C-alpha cells in the first residue's frame, strides 16, 4: 500500500519498489512509475496502485472423470503483472487519495479470472482419466495442462498477467467416494498386513520346525554315538573277559600241571619211601630171623618200653618174674631144638 502524506491543498505519495502507481488527471496519465514518489492534488487526480512482484493465489476447481466422479483440484497459481499499465486499464486498481487503500477488490477479480481459466483446463485434463488413475497419476497431468493453458490464455495475456508457475496441492474426490476408496485401500492394506503376519508366522513355524528337526537329528546322532559307545564298551568288556578267562585258563592249566607234578613227585617220594621202608623192614626181619631169642626179647622189651608211658616206679612180684623166666626158658629150648 502506498504511503500518502497530507499537506494543505496537496498530497505526497511514496510507493514501494514492488508497487506500480499511476496518476491520471482528466483522462491523461501524468505519472506511471514503480517504486516512485510524486505530488498530486486529491480533488483533480485519479490514482491506481498494483503490485508487480510475484503473487500466489490458491484455487479450488472441480472436474469430472471418465467414470463420472467429481474431483476437486487444489491449485496454487503464481503470477505477476508483466504489463502494469495494461492491467490497470482492464482491472480497477484505483486507490483512495486520502487513505491509499483500494476502492474495490482487484485481487479478488484476478483470482476469479484465474479460477475460471483454470477450471476449463482441469475439466479437460481429468475428463480422460478414471478416478483411480487421476488420484494416483493425475497430479502431473493436471499441473501441465493448467500451466500450459494459463500461459497461453489470451484473456490473461490481454489483461497483462503472466503466469509464472502452477502447483497442484491435491486431487480430492467426494467425501463418500474417498471414504469408500480408503476403505478398499485399508482392506487391501489389512490383507497385506495379515498376509505379512501369516508369512512371518509361517517363517517362524518353519524355523521352529527346522530347530526341532536339528535337535532331533542331534538327539539321533547322540543316541547313535551312545549306541556305538555301549557296543564298544561291551566289546571291550567281552575282550577283557575273554582275556581274563584265557589268563585264568592258563593259570588253571599251570596250577593243574603244577599240582600233577607235585602229586607225581609226592607219589614218587611215597613210593620211594615205601620201598625204602620195605627194604629196611626186610633187612630188619632178616636180622631178626637169625637173632637169639633173648636178643629178640630184649628188642621187644625195648620197643615196648618206647611205646609205654613214663613209669616212675616198677614193682615186680615173684610170680611175674617166675612166669617170665619160664616163658624165656621155653622159648630157648624151642630154638635149641631147631
C-alpha positions, 0 to 999 in steps of 0.5 A, spaced: 500 500 500 502 506 498 504 511 503 500 518 502 502 524 506 497 530 507 499 537 506 494 543 505 491 543 498 496 537 496 498 530 497 505 526 497 505 519 495 511 514 496 510 507 493 514 501 494 519 498 489 514 492 488 508 497 487 506 500 480 502 507 481 499 511 476 496 518 476 491 520 471 488 527 471 482 528 466 483 522 462 491 523 461 496 519 465 501 524 468 505 519 472 506 511 471 512 509 475 514 503 480 517 504 486 516 512 485 514 518 489 510 524 486 505 530 488 498 530 486 492 534 488 486 529 491 480 533 488 483 533 480 487 526 480 485 519 479 490 514 482 491 506 481 496 502 485 498 494 483 503 490 485 508 487 480 512 482 484 510 475 484 503 473 487 500 466 489 493 465 489 490 458 491 484 455 487 479 450 488 476 447 481 472 441 480 472 436 474 469 430 472 472 423 470 471 418 465 467 414 470 463 420 472 466 422 479 467 429 481 474 431 483 476 437 486 483 440 484 487 444 489 491 449 485 496 454 487 497 459 481 503 464 481 503 470 477 505 477 476 503 483 472 508 483 466 504 489 463 502 494 469 499 499 465 495 494 461 492 491 467 490 497 470 486 499 464 482 492 464 482 491 472 480 497 477 486 498 481 484 505 483 486 507 490 483 512 495 487 519 495 486 520 502 487 513 505 491 509 499 487 503 500 483 500 494 476 502 492 474 495 490 477 488 490 482 487 484 485 481 487 479 478 488 477 479 480 484 476 478 483 470 482 476 469 479 479 470 472 484 465 474 479 460 477 475 460 471 481 459 466 483 454 470 477 450 471 476 449 463 483 446 463 482 441 469 475 439 466 479 437 460 485 434 463 481 429 468 475 428 463 480 422 460 482 419 466 478 414 471 478 416 478 483 411 480 488 413 475 487 421 476 488 420 484 494 416 483 497 419 476 493 425 475 497 430 479 502 431 473 497 431 468 493 436 471 499 441 473 501 441 465 495 442 462 493 448 467 500 451 466 500 450 459 493 453 458 494 459 463 500 461 459 497 461 453 490 464 455 489 470 451 484 473 456 490 473 461 495 475 456 490 481 454 489 483 461 497 483 462 498 477 467 503 472 466 503 466 469 509 464 472 508 457 475 502 452 477 502 447 483 497 442 484 496 441 492 491 435 491 486 431 487 480 430 492 474 426 490 467 426 494 467 425 501 463 418 500 467 416 494 474 417 498 471 414 504 469 408 500 476 408 496 480 408 503 476 403 505 478 398 499 485 401 500 485 399 508 482 392 506 487 391 501 492 394 506 489 389 512 490 383 507 497 385 506 498 386 513 495 379 515 498 376 509 505 379 512 503 376 519 501 369 516 508 369 512 512 371 518 508 366 522 509 361 517 517 363 517 517 362 524 513 355 524 518 353 519 524 355 523 521 352 529 520 346 525 527 346 522 530 347 530 526 341 532 528 337 526 536 339 528 535 337 535 532 331 533 537 329 528 542 331 534 538 327 539 539 321 533 546 322 532 547 322 540 543 316 541 547 313 535 554 315 538 551 312 545 549 306 541 556 305 538 559 307 545 555 301 549 557 296 543 564 298 544 564 298 551 561 291 551 566 289 546 571 291 550 568 288 556 567 281 552 575 282 550 577 283 557 573 277 559 575 273 554 582 275 556 581 274 563 578 267 562 584 265 557 589 268 563 585 264 568 585 258 563 592 258 563 593 259 570 588 253 571 592 249 566 599 251 570 596 250 577 593 243 574 600 241 571 603 244 577 599 240 582 600 233 577 607 234 578 607 235 585 602 229 586 607 225 581 613 227 585 609 226 592 607 219 589 614 218 587 617 220 594 611 215 597 613 210 593 620 211 594 619 211 601 615 205 601 620 201 598 625 204 602 621 202 608 620 195 605 627 194 604 629 196 611 623 192 614 626 186 610 633 187 612 630 188 619 626 181 619 632 178 616 636 180 622 631 178 626 630 171 623 637 169 625 637 173 632 637 169 639 631 169 642 633 173 648 636 178 643 629 178 640 626 179 647 630 184 649 628 188 642 621 187 644 622 189 651 625 195 648 620 197 643 615 196 648 618 200 653 618 206 647 611 205 646 609 205 654 608 211 658 613 214 663 613 209 669 616 212 675 616 206 679 616 198 677 614 193 682 615 186 680 612 180 684 615 173 684 610 170 680 611 175 674 618 174 674 617 166 675 612 166 669 617 170 665 623 166 666 619 160 664 616 163 658 624 165 656 626 158 658 621 155 653 622 159 648 630 157 648 629 150 648 624 151 642 630 154 638 635 149 641 631 144 638 631 147 631 
